[in-house]
């Protein structure tokens, strides 16, 4: 999508602090981190949210979780980490391109914090 913030980041039109990249996904540090380690992982295919996952594009989600596990190990996140994906405006989604926040380095509470 031409006006999608994350599509522009993937294309290099908007700068980001890259953590990881391959042919299916891109990971970068969050510009407003909520934990000492906080990065996002996004599919290179534009998928608006988790509500738009289909049998045809779910391969991206599976791959992203493999990448999250790899990055968590590389970054020494062995005490635990949180993966969050907001789906819809009322759930807090502000960029309508599927993305997963990966956070670690502090204790978290449930349901918020």
C-alpha positions in Angstrom: 0.0 0.0 0.0 1.5 3.3 -1.1 0.5 5.3 2.0 1.3 2.6 4.6 4.0 3.7 7.1 5.4 0.1 7.5 5.4 -0.5 3.7 7.5 2.7 3.4 9.9 1.5 6.1 10.3 -1.9 4.2 11.0 0.0 1.0 13.6 2.2 2.8 11.6 5.4 2.2 11.4 6.0 5.9 14.5 5.3 8.1 14.4 2.7 10.8 16.8 1.0 13.1 16.9 -2.5 11.5 17.2 -5.5 13.7 16.7 -8.2 11.1 15.6 -8.7 7.5 15.0 -11.5 5.1 12.8 -12.1 2.1 9.6 -12.4 4.1 9.9 -10.1 7.1 11.6 -7.0 8.5 12.3 -6.3 12.2 13.2 -2.9 13.6 13.5 -1.1 17.0 10.4 0.6 18.2 10.7 4.4 18.2 8.8 4.6 21.5 10.0 1.6 23.5 8.0 0.2 26.3 10.7 -2.1 27.6 14.5 -2.1 27.5 14.3 -4.4 24.4 11.4 -3.5 22.2 11.3 -4.2 18.5 8.6 -4.9 15.8 8.5 -7.7 13.3 6.4 -7.1 10.2 5.7 -9.1 7.1 7.0 -7.8 3.8 3.5 -8.5 2.3 0.9 -5.9 3.3 -1.5 -7.7 5.6 -3.7 -5.1 7.4 -4.1 -6.9 10.8 -4.4 -10.4 12.4 -8.1 -10.3 11.2 -6.8 -10.5 7.6 -4.7 -13.6 8.1 -5.8 -16.3 5.6 -4.5 -19.8 4.5 -2.7 -18.0 1.7 -0.8 -15.5 3.8 -0.4 -17.4 7.1 3.0 -18.6 6.0 4.2 -15.1 6.9 3.0 -15.4 10.4 4.6 -18.8 11.0 7.9 -17.4 9.6 7.7 -14.3 11.8 7.3 -16.4 14.9 10.4 -18.5 13.9 12.3 -15.2 13.5 11.1 -14.0 16.8 12.3 -17.2 18.5 15.7 -16.8 16.7 16.1 -13.1 17.7 15.0 -13.8 21.3 17.8 -16.4 21.6 20.4 -14.2 19.9 19.5 -11.3 22.2 19.6 -13.3 25.4 16.0 -12.9 26.2 16.0 -16.2 28.1 14.2 -14.8 31.2 11.1 -14.2 29.0 9.6 -11.9 26.5 6.2 -10.6 25.4 4.8 -10.7 21.9 1.8 -8.4 21.2 -0.3 -7.7 18.1 -3.1 -5.2 18.4 -6.0 -5.9 16.0 -8.2 -3.0 15.2 -8.4 0.6 16.3 -10.2 -0.1 19.6 -7.5 -2.6 20.5 -4.8 0.1 20.0 -3.7 -0.7 16.5 -2.4 2.6 15.0 -0.6 1.3 11.9 -2.8 -1.0 9.8 -0.1 -3.4 8.7 0.2 -6.6 10.7 3.0 -6.2 13.2 4.3 -7.9 16.3 5.8 -6.0 19.2 8.5 -8.1 20.9 9.5 -6.8 24.4 11.8 -7.9 27.1 14.1 -6.7 29.8 11.5 -5.9 32.5 8.7 -7.6 34.3 5.2 -7.3 32.8 1.8 -7.4 34.3 -1.5 -8.7 32.9 -3.6 -7.4 31.3 -1.8 -4.1 30.9 1.7 -2.9 31.5 
